[in-house]
Amino acid sequence: MNDLGKILMIVGVTIAVVGLVIWTGVGKNWLGRLPGDISIRKENFSFYFPITTCILLSVILTILFRLFRK
């Protein structure tokens, strides 16, 4: 039961930190506009695929999950 309490505390603090980062707008100007993100705009058509942002988030989440797995 002691381990469950630690895990809940870590998850709660992580959610609070992520919420604070989103609320303050950190990364608002560059996240989603990284080099390698595909953006095509024409008259009646707009296509956006943030491939570099997806890869970056995947790497960060993989590192975090591996740290908390042990």
C-alpha positions as CSV (number, residue, x, y, z in Angstrom):
1,M,0.0,0.0,0.0
2,N,2.9,2.3,0.6
3,D,4.0,2.0,-3.0
4,L,0.6,2.9,-4.2
5,G,0.7,6.1,-2.2
6,K,4.0,7.1,-3.8
7,I,2.8,6.4,-7.3
8,L,-0.4,8.5,-6.7
9,M,1.7,11.4,-5.4
10,I,4.0,11.3,-8.4
11,V,1.1,11.1,-10.8
12,G,-0.6,14.0,-9.0
13,V,2.4,16.2,-9.0
14,T,3.1,15.4,-12.7
15,I,-0.4,16.3,-13.7
16,A,-0.2,19.6,-11.7
17,V,3.1,20.5,-13.4
18,V,1.8,19.7,-16.8
19,G,-1.3,21.8,-16.1
20,L,0.8,24.7,-14.9
21,V,3.0,24.6,-18.0
22,I,-0.1,24.5,-20.3
23,W,-1.8,27.3,-18.3
24,T,1.3,29.6,-18.5
25,G,1.6,29.1,-22.2
26,V,5.2,27.8,-22.2
27,G,5.9,26.4,-25.7
28,K,3.0,28.2,-27.2
29,N,5.1,29.8,-29.9
30,W,7.3,26.9,-30.9
31,L,5.5,23.7,-30.1
32,G,3.8,22.5,-33.2
33,R,5.9,24.8,-35.4
34,L,9.2,22.9,-35.3
35,P,11.3,22.4,-38.4
36,G,10.0,19.3,-40.1
37,D,6.4,19.9,-39.3
38,I,4.4,19.7,-42.5
39,S,2.1,22.6,-43.3
40,I,0.4,23.1,-46.7
41,R,-1.9,26.0,-47.3
42,K,-3.8,26.8,-50.5
43,E,-6.9,28.8,-51.3
44,N,-9.6,26.4,-50.1
45,F,-7.4,23.8,-48.5
46,S,-5.2,23.6,-45.4
47,F,-3.2,20.5,-44.2
48,Y,-1.0,20.4,-41.1
49,F,0.9,17.4,-39.8
50,P,3.3,18.0,-36.9
51,I,5.6,15.0,-37.5
52,T,8.6,16.5,-35.6
53,T,6.5,17.5,-32.7
54,C,5.0,14.0,-32.5
55,I,8.4,12.4,-32.6
56,L,9.7,14.8,-29.8
57,L,6.7,14.1,-27.6
58,S,7.1,10.3,-28.2
59,V,10.7,10.4,-27.1
60,I,9.9,12.5,-24.0
61,L,7.0,10.2,-23.0
62,T,9.2,7.1,-23.6
63,I,11.9,8.4,-21.3
64,L,9.4,9.3,-18.6
65,F,7.6,5.9,-18.8
66,R,10.9,4.1,-18.6
67,L,12.0,6.1,-15.5
68,F,8.7,5.4,-13.7
69,R,8.6,1.8,-14.7
70,K,11.4,0.8,-12.4
